[in-house]
Amino acid sequence: MGKYVLKRLGLAFITGFIILTLVFILNKTLPVDTPVGNDTARNSYWLTEVARGYMEKFPKAQKGRELVDQVTINGRVTYFYTAPIMKQYFRWIGNIITKWDWGTSQQIELGVKATTIIKQRLPYSIRINIISTVIAVPLGIALGIWAALKKNKATDSIISTAVMIFISVPSFIMVTLLMSLLCYNNRILPSQWDEGTVAKSIQSMIIPTLALSFGSIAGYARSTRAELCEVMSSEYLLLARTKGLTRGQAIRRHALRNAMVPIIPGIIAQFIADLTGGSLIVERLYGIPGIGTLYVNALNRKDWNILFVVMAFDVVIGLLSGILLDVSYGFIDPRIRMGAKK
């Protein structure tokens, strides 16, 4: 298992490096917009980019090159041009290795490091996704177990119908319905994210977490029911019953444990998917200052450095979650050993 994990980490590093290289090169081929602010602020930003190796400055205009910006300070004009892409690429690698410098924002928060902005926004996304997962997992699994135990009965039909309805409704439709019912029609909850007081912060968490929870509850319930029904009809469970175990004992000791093998990795995958983009539209519609909103703002305002760091974050989290999913099978069921020889 240890060798397998190390091998996967090595492959993930190589894969991530290739993906980030392609993303960086494609990102740098996009046109560079003039940063926000006056001449002094823009000049300070461009000089920082020159020091990083991403821009070049000249006292005179350069023929045959596309001018990015010209700044006048004390009557002296400085012309700024983008450096060649490969020069930027090697400086980018060097800056990350030596300084952990991923660039700065030029539109959203001029001159602020991209990693600093990510650190400020990430807790919001993590918070709503953790709360929605804590709500969805026990409810979804409980409903799935209940439906499986009442297979082909009225309870099973009701739960299965509700699951099909909620699993078919996207989260952005759900958040719109919740906002319409609880905010605009009845004014029970705030219509946008509000952290003015502790009470407002708690109230602001209700709509986005519910919007993210409903679909997850339905998904977990459907998966749990399907897995548990399959396990309960297996021969080894029948053998356990013939040896004297009651139905409840057989389900608790054998059926549930085996049914959870594919479900728990699915829970991890769902959480990672929501964190890296699944909650994007919910955050945007409800005004949550998380990673999803940051991604959309960076794209709309052409803040390429911020956009690149968000994409890099998603790539790294996606690759690491793949390793975590594979390893989790071995912890859930000791009989599974990833990477073992036949």
Long-range contacts (C-beta under 8 A, 24 or more apart in sequence): 1-327, 1-330, 1-337, 1-338, 1-339, 1-340, 3-339, 4-338, 4-339, 4-340, 5-323, 5-327, 7-339, 8-322, 8-323, 8-326, 9-323, 12-319, 12-320, 12-322, 12-323, 15-319, 16-315, 16-316, 16-319, 19-315, 20-312, 20-315, 21-89, 23-308, 23-311, 23-312, 23-315, 24-89, 24-92, 24-308, 25-85, 25-89, 27-304, 27-307, 27-308, 28-82, 28-85, 28-88, 28-89, 28-304, 29-85, 30-302, 30-304, 31-302, 32-68, 32-82, 32-304, 33-106, 33-107, 33-302, 34-68, 34-69, 35-69, 35-106, 35-107, 35-110, 36-106, 36-107, 36-110, 37-110, 39-71, 39-72, 39-73, 40-73, 41-110, 41-111, 42-69, 42-71, 43-71, 43-73, 43-78, 44-111, 45-104, 45-106, 45-110, 45-111, 46-71, 46-78, 46-80, 48-104, 48-111, 49-80, 49-104, 50-80, 52-91, 52-95, 52-101, 52-103, 53-83, 53-87, 53-88, 53-90, 53-91, 53-92, 53-94, 53-95, 54-82, 54-83, 54-88, 54-91, 54-92, 54-103, 55-80, 55-81, 55-82, 55-83, 56-80, 56-81, 56-82, 56-83, 57-81, 102-305, 102-308, 102-309, 102-312, 103-305, 103-308, 103-309, 104-305, 105-303, 105-305, 105-306, 106-303, 106-305, 107-298, 107-301, 107-302, 107-303, 107-306, 108-294, 108-297, 108-298, 108-301, 108-303, 108-306, 114-305, 114-306, 114-308, 114-309, 115-309, 117-294, 117-306, 117-309, 118-291, 118-294, 118-309, 118-310, 118-313, 120-289, 121-289, 121-290, 121-291, 121-293, 121-294, 122-290, 122-291, 124-283, 124-288, 124-289, 124-290, 124-291, 125-275, 125-279, 125-283, 125-288, 125-290, 125-291, 125-292, 126-275, 127-205, 128-205, 128-208, 128-209, 128-212, 128-279, 128-282, 128-283, 128-288, 128-290, 129-212, 129-271, 129-274, 129-275, 129-278, 129-279, 130-271, 131-205, 131-209, 132-208, 132-209, 132-210, 132-212, 132-213, 132-216, 132-274, 133-216, 133-267, 133-270, 133-271, 133-274, 135-209, 135-210, 135-213, 135-217, 136-212, 136-213, 136-216, 136-217, 136-220, 137-216, 137-220, 137-267, 139-213, 139-217, 139-220, 139-221, 140-216, 140-217, 140-218, 140-219, 140-220, 140-221, 140-224, 141-220, 141-221, 141-224, 141-263, 143-217, 143-220, 143-221, 143-224, 143-225, 144-220, 144-221, 144-222, 144-223, 144-224, 144-225, 144-228, 145-224, 145-225, 145-228, 145-256, 147-221, 147-225, 148-224, 148-225, 148-228, 148-229, 148-232, 149-251, 151-229, 156-225, 159-221, 159-225, 160-222, 160-225, 162-218, 163-218, 163-221, 163-222, 164-218, 165-218, 166-214, 166-215, 166-217, 166-218, 167-215, 167-218, 167-219, 167-222, 169-214, 169-215, 170-215, 170-281, 171-211, 171-212, 171-214, 171-215, 171-278, 171-279, 171-281, 171-282, 172-211, 172-281, 172-282, 172-285, 174-210, 174-211, 174-214, 174-215, 175-207, 175-208, 175-211, 175-281, 175-282, 175-285, 175-286, 176-285, 178-207, 178-210, 178-211, 179-207, 179-285, 179-286, 182-206, 182-207, 183-207, 192-286, 192-287, 193-286, 193-287, 193-288, 193-289, 204-286, 207-286, 208-279, 208-282, 208-283, 208-286, 208-288, 211-282, 212-274, 212-278, 212-279, 212-282, 216-270, 216-274, 219-266, 219-270, 220-263, 220-266, 220-267, 223-262, 223-263, 223-266, 224-259, 224-263, 227-258, 227-259, 227-260, 227-262, 227-263, 228-255, 228-256, 228-259, 230-259, 231-255, 231-258, 231-259, 257-333, 258-333, 260-332, 261-329, 261-332, 261-333, 261-336, 264-328, 264-332, 265-325, 265-328, 265-329, 265-332, 268-321, 268-324, 268-325, 268-328, 269-321, 269-325, 272-317, 272-318, 272-321, 275-317, 276-313, 276-314, 276-317, 276-318, 277-314
